[in-house]
């Protein structure tokens, strides 16, 4: 099998990652090589690793507070958690991922890039994962679930007054309107839809603040549903 070409580093990457640019380039090389081989990133995504994935993920940092604790739910290939860790070294980041092979991948990335990042195996809706992660200032998620279900799963990981920052596509506004009642039932305030980044690396983010109201308990019915579709290694 031919080794996929590593995409050329765009000029914008130096501004985003600063003195951690070399680490960001190494991350892209890992995604294009072993990440592709292990199936954590699809072959069609390789030419657009920088704009669509790495710079796109780092852009979420524009709306995150300084020195925040962050849990990246369903981290998968490490998106957006790893680019955030590289672009925002002030953040304290935990990568939460249920699949063993992806956890092994994330541990390799963290080790090779020399990141001070914690990797936890589990799902946001599980009591043990919530215990290990604790309540954070921010939860991030990328392509995990519809916003209503995502809020139900993740807001218990957010401290009151903290935020869920969910990366979404062009239909974010309509998704928010559809799921508004579910978001509030989960303990979220009215969500905001914002744009982060510029050009091809821009992304849409739905921000949901956790209110003082209590959402569903960790043993709610959502968790049972989540067990049925749990990925098997």
Secondary structure, 3 states (H helix, E strand, C coil): CCCCCCCCCCHHHHHHHHHHHHHHHHHHHHHHHHHHHCCCCCHHHHHHHHHHHHHHHHHHHHHCCCCCEEEEECCCCCCCHHHHHHHCCCCEEEEEECCHHHHHHHHHHHHHHCCCCEEEECCCCCHHHHHHHCCEEEEEEECCCCHHHHHHHHHHHEEEEEEEEEEECCCHHHHHHHHHHHHHHCCECCCEEEEECCHHHCEEEEEEEECCCCCCCCCCHHHHHHHHCCCCC
